[in-house]
Amino acid sequence: MFIHNFKYALKTLFRNKMLIFWTYAFPIILGTFFNMAFSNIENSEKLEIIDIAIVENEQFKNKKILKEVFATLSDEQNEDRLFDTQYVTEEKAKELLQNKEVIGYLIMEEEKPKLIFQANGIDQTVFKYVTEEITQNEEMVNNLAENEIKSEIGQGNYNLDYEKIYQNALEKIENEESKVKNIANHNLSYTMIEFYTLIAMACLYGGMLGMVAINQNLANMSSNGKRVSIAPISKGKVVLSTCLAGYVAQIIGLVLLFAYTIFVLKVDYGDNIPFIILLGAVGSLAGLSMGLAIGTLIKSNENKKTGVLIAVTMLGCFLSGMMGITMKYMVDKNFPIINKINPASMITDGFYSLYYYDTLDRYYFNIASLLIFVVLAIFISYISLRRQKYDSI
């Protein structure tokens, strides 16, 4: 019964012309327009050394890790240095920023780094991400030192050299490879941001497959749903096989999009193709589960459900940077909670982590976030389905 319903659901999905357009044709058409509009930017734009300023106050002087990392990234003897850093007073930093001699400056306030910008852009984003990584490393050093102190005290050793313990923890972190890729002298693909959000959109548009799949099993939405409701069969198996058919159809669409962008549009996704495919597969599952949730929560006809799903998808893609590459940074800066729960932003951020970082910590964090989103969406769908009752069928 499971295999039979799976085949039937798959055939039904592929016969839905509107569904095929939005999940297969539309992302390819949009990708073509992206390539036509931004192809010249690839050849003309280049990420040069970034001019920044740091306010050298007493708090900054006490931040050993912050000082040493920025000194390394700004070393003039290093041809691949990322920053050209000026160490100045706060008044001078404001003047440099006002005169656009730097893209922003860092100032320590209440023992925390604060970044000041006048505009948003890719340079500002790099400055922000580097600062975040340094801050995280500093927290790691403090945690290592604190654990070492607790361990020594637990063993009855109260004669501690706190400076030596902190220095040992610092050396452990310094010996690790930098997480941030230095791409100062390589062409930075601005259009890759658009293609990342395009893939995110394609993943979330697969939600229509999930919504159509669940509608086929709702008695108030289709004749098939009425038959399922009264048939002496396992409703769970029917719903699961239908959703699996939707996921398979969605993965096929994603493969077609990847093939088109790689072999026709010549998009270079780098050396992390397996991780990109994994992220796309998990993102597709998130899109499918979102479609299930909307399909079960909204008590209306299929057209209204489709409209809501498209609106939610496009809003998520907009906030993740699809309609403007600085939008994601603005949202992260002013309303960070929004992109924490935005699956489109989770997908694009996962791609950013592969592009900018040598480690996969941030990438796996986004994978985990997407899986949590999937579990929550499916749980909501399950609860909603259990509560649905009909006076007559």
C-alpha positions in Angstrom: 0.0 0.0 0.0 2.8 2.4 0.9 4.6 1.9 -2.5 1.3 2.1 -4.4 0.4 5.4 -2.8 3.9 6.8 -3.2 3.7 6.1 -7.0 0.2 7.5 -7.3 1.2 10.7 -5.4 4.3 11.2 -7.5 2.3 10.9 -10.7 -0.3 13.4 -9.4 2.4 15.9 -8.5 4.1 15.8 -11.9 0.7 16.3 -13.6 0.1 19.6 -11.8 1.4 22.2 -14.3 1.3 25.2 -12.0 3.2 23.2 -9.4 5.9 22.2 -11.9 6.3 25.8 -13.0 6.9 27.3 -9.5 9.1 24.5 -8.3 11.1 23.7 -11.5 10.8 26.4 -14.1 10.6 29.6 -12.0 14.0 29.2 -10.2 15.7 28.4 -13.5 14.2 31.5 -15.2 15.1 33.7 -12.2 18.7 32.3 -12.2 19.0 33.2 -15.9 17.9 36.7 -15.1 20.4 36.9 -12.3 23.2 35.8 -14.6 22.3 38.3 -17.2 22.0 41.2 -14.8 25.1 40.6 -12.7 27.6 38.8 -14.9 29.6 42.0 -15.6 29.9 42.6 -11.9 32.0 39.4 -11.6 34.7 40.8 -13.8 34.7 44.4 -12.5 34.5 44.1 -8.7 37.2 42.9 -6.4 37.6 42.8 -2.7 40.6 45.0 -1.9 42.3 45.5 1.5 39.7 47.0 3.8 40.4 50.3 5.5 39.3 50.2 9.2 40.1 52.1 12.4 40.3 50.9 16.0 39.9 53.2 19.0 42.9 52.4 21.1 41.4 53.0 24.5 42.4 51.3 27.8 39.8 48.5 27.3 41.2 47.7 23.9 44.8 47.6 25.2 43.7 45.0 27.8 42.3 42.7 25.0 45.3 40.6 24.1 43.6 38.4 21.6 41.8 41.2 19.8 45.0 43.2 19.5 47.2 40.3 18.2 44.7 39.0 15.7 44.0 42.4 14.1 47.7 43.1 14.1 48.2 39.8 12.2 45.4 40.6 9.7 46.8 44.1 9.2 50.5 43.2 8.9 52.0 45.3 6.0 54.6 42.6 5.3 51.8 40.2 4.5 50.8 40.6 0.8 47.4 38.8 1.6 46.5 41.0 4.6 42.8 41.6 5.0 42.8 45.0 6.7 44.6 48.3 6.7 44.1 49.3 10.3 44.6 52.7 12.0 44.8 52.9 15.8 43.4 56.2 16.8 41.3 58.1 19.4 37.5 58.0 19.2 37.4 61.6 17.9 39.8 60.7 15.1 37.9 57.5 14.2 34.7 59.5 13.8 36.5 62.0 11.6 38.0 59.2 9.4 34.5 57.6 9.1 32.9 60.9 8.3 35.5 61.6 5.5 35.0 58.0 4.2 38.7 57.2 4.8 37.6 54.0 6.6 34.5 51.8 6.2 34.0 51.6 9.9 35.7 51.6 13.3 35.8 49.4 16.4 35.5 50.7 19.9 35.5 48.8 23.1 32.5 49.6 25.4 31.8 47.7 28.6 34.4 45.1 27.7 32.6 44.3 24.4 33.6 45.4 20.8 31.2 47.7 19.1 31.3 48.4 15.4 30.3 51.8 14.0 29.4 52.1 10.3 27.9 54.8 8.1 26.8 52.4 5.3 26.2 48.7 4.7 28.1 46.5 2.3 30.3 43.4 1.9 33.4 45.1 3.5 31.4 46.0 6.6 30.0 42.4 6.7 33.6 40.9 6.6 34.7 43.3 9.4 31.7 42.2 11.4 32.3 38.5 10.9 36.0 38.7 11.7 35.2 40.6 15.0 32.6 38.0 15.9 35.2 35.2 15.4 37.8 36.9 17.5 35.2 37.5 20.3 34.3 33.8 20.2 38.0 32.8 20.4 38.4 35.1 23.4 35.5 33.4 25.1 37.1 30.1 24.5 40.3 31.2 26.1 38.5 32.5 29.2 36.5 29.2 29.4 39.7 27.1 29.1 41.4 29.2 31.8 38.4 29.0 34.1 38.1 25.2 33.7 41.8 24.9 34.4 41.6 27.0 37.6 38.5 24.9 38.8 40.4 21.7 38.1 43.5 22.8 40.1 41.4 24.0 43.0 39.4 20.8 42.9 42.7 18.9 43.4 43.6 21.0 46.4 46.1 23.2 44.7 45.5 26.8 45.8 48.9 28.3 44.8 48.1 29.1 41.2 49.9 31.2 38.6 46.8 32.8 37.0 48.8 34.6 34.4 50.5 31.4 33.3 47.2 29.5 33.1 45.7 32.3 30.9 48.8 32.3 28.7 48.6 28.6 28.2 45.0 28.8 27.2 45.8 31.7 24.8 48.6 29.7 23.2 46.2 26.8 22.5 43.9 29.1 20.6 46.7 30.9 18.8 48.1 27.5 17.6 44.8 26.7 15.9 44.3 27.6 12.2 42.3 30.8 11.5 38.6 30.2 10.8 38.3 33.1 8.5 39.5 32.7 4.9 41.6 35.5 3.6 40.1 36.3 0.2 41.5 39.8 -0.1 43.3 39.1 -3.4 40.7 36.9 -5.0 37.6 37.9 -6.9 34.6 38.0 -4.6 31.5 36.8 -6.2 28.8 39.3 -5.4 26.4 37.3 -7.6 27.0 34.2 -5.5 24.9 35.8 -2.8 22.0 36.0 -5.2 22.5 32.4 -6.3 22.6 31.3 -2.6 19.3 32.9 -2.0 18.0 31.5 -5.3 18.7 28.0 -4.0 17.1 28.9 -0.6 14.0 30.1 -2.5 13.9 26.9 -4.6 14.2 24.8 -1.4 11.3 26.7 0.2 9.2 26.7 -2.9 9.2 23.0 -2.5 6.8 23.8 0.3 4.1 23.8 -2.4 4.8 20.2 -3.0 4.3 19.5 0.7 1.1 21.6 0.8 -0.4 19.9 -2.2 0.6 16.5 -0.8 -1.2 17.1 2.5 -4.2 18.6 0.7 -4.7 15.3 -1.1 -5.3 13.7 2.2 -7.6 16.3 3.7 -11.3 15.4 3.4 -12.3 19.1 3.0 -9.8 19.7 0.2 -10.1 16.8 -2.3 -12.1 13.8 -3.3 -9.0 11.7 -2.7 -8.9 13.1 0.9 -12.5 12.0 1.4 -11.7 8.5 0.3 -8.6 8.4 2.6 -10.6 9.6 5.5 -13.2 6.7 5.3 -10.9 4.0 4.0 -9.8 1.3 6.4 -6.1 2.0 5.9 -3.3 3.6 8.0 -3.6 7.4 7.7 -0.1 7.8 8.9 1.3 5.6 6.1 -0.7 7.4 3.4 0.4 10.8 4.6 4.1 9.7 4.9 4.2 8.1 1.5 2.6 11.2 0.0 5.1 13.5 1.7 7.9 11.3 0.6 6.7 11.6 -3.0 6.7 15.4 -2.6 10.3 15.4 -1.2 11.5 13.2 -4.1 9.9 15.6 -6.6 11.5 18.5 -4.8 15.0 16.9 -4.8 14.7 16.3 -8.6 13.9 20.0 -9.1 16.9 21.0 -7.0 19.2 18.7 -9.0 17.9 20.3 -12.2 18.6 23.8 -10.8 22.2 22.8 -9.7 22.9 21.2 -13.1 21.6 24.3 -14.9 23.5 26.8 -12.9 26.8 24.8 -13.0 26.8 23.6 -16.6 24.9 26.3 -18.4 25.4 29.4 -16.3 28.9 28.3 -15.2 28.3 29.2 -11.6 31.3 28.2 -9.4 30.2 26.8 -6.1 33.7 26.1 -5.0 35.2 22.8 -3.6 32.4 22.1 -1.2 29.8 20.5 -3.5 28.9 17.7 -1.1 28.2 20.1 1.7 26.2 22.3 -0.7 24.1 19.3 -1.7 23.6 18.3 1.9 22.5 21.8 2.8 20.1 21.9 -0.2 18.6 18.5 0.8 18.0 19.7 4.4 16.8 23.0 3.2 14.3 21.2 0.9 13.1 19.2 3.8 12.6 22.5 5.7 10.6 23.9 2.7 8.5 20.7 2.6 7.7 20.8 6.3 6.8 24.5 6.0 4.3 23.6 3.3 2.8 20.9 5.5 2.4 23.3 8.4 0.8 26.0 6.3 -1.4 23.4 4.6 -2.8 22.1 7.9 -3.0 25.4 9.8 -4.9 27.5 7.3 -8.5 26.5 6.9 -9.2 27.8 3.4 -9.1 26.7 -0.3 -5.9 25.7 -2.1 -5.5 29.1 -3.9 -5.4 31.0 -0.6 -3.0 28.5 0.9 -0.7 28.9 -2.1 -0.8 32.6 -1.8 0.2 32.6 1.8 3.0 30.1 1.2 4.4 32.2 -1.7 4.2 35.4 0.4 6.0 33.7 3.3 8.7 32.3 1.0 9.4 35.6 -0.8 9.5 37.5 2.5 12.0 35.1 3.9 14.1 35.3 0.8 13.9 39.1 0.9 15.2 39.2 4.5 18.0 36.8 3.6 19.4 39.2 0.9 17.8 38.1 -2.3 16.5 41.5 -3.4 19.5 43.3 -2.0 22.8 41.9 -0.7 22.9 44.3 2.3 19.4 43.4 3.6 20.7 40.3 5.4 23.3 42.3 7.2 20.8 45.0 8.2 18.4 42.4 9.6 21.2 40.6 11.4 22.3 44.0 12.9 18.9 45.4 13.9 16.6 42.4 14.3 18.8 39.3 14.6 16.0 37.1 16.0 14.2 37.3 12.6 16.9 35.5 10.6 17.4 33.1 13.5 14.0 31.6 12.7 14.0 32.3 8.9 14.8 29.1 7.0 15.9 31.1 3.9 18.5 32.9 6.0 19.7 29.6 7.6 20.3 28.2 4.1 22.1 31.3 2.8 24.1 31.6 6.0 25.2 28.0 5.6 26.5 28.9 2.2 28.3 31.9 3.5 30.0 29.8 6.1 31.4 27.5 3.4 32.6 30.5 1.4 34.2 32.5 4.2 35.3 30.0 6.8 37.8 27.1 6.9 35.9 25.3 9.6 32.4 23.8 9.4 31.2 24.9 12.9 28.9 27.6 11.5 27.8 25.4 8.7 26.7 22.6 11.1 25.0 25.1 13.3 22.8 26.1 10.3 22.1 22.5 9.5 21.0 21.8 13.1 18.9 24.9 13.0 17.1 23.8 9.9 16.5 20.3 11.3 15.0 21.9 14.5 12.7 24.0 12.2 11.7 20.8 10.4 10.8 19.0 13.6 8.8 22.0 14.9 6.9 22.4 11.6 6.1 18.6 11.4 5.0 18.7 15.1 2.7 21.6 14.4 1.3 19.8 11.4 0.7 16.6 13.4 -1.1 18.5 16.2 -3.2 20.4 13.6 -4.2 17.2 11.8 -5.2 15.4 14.9 -7.6 18.2 15.8 -9.4 18.2 12.4 -12.9 16.8 12.6 -15.7 16.8 10.0 -19.4 16.8 10.6 -20.0 15.0 7.3 -17.9 13.8 4.4 
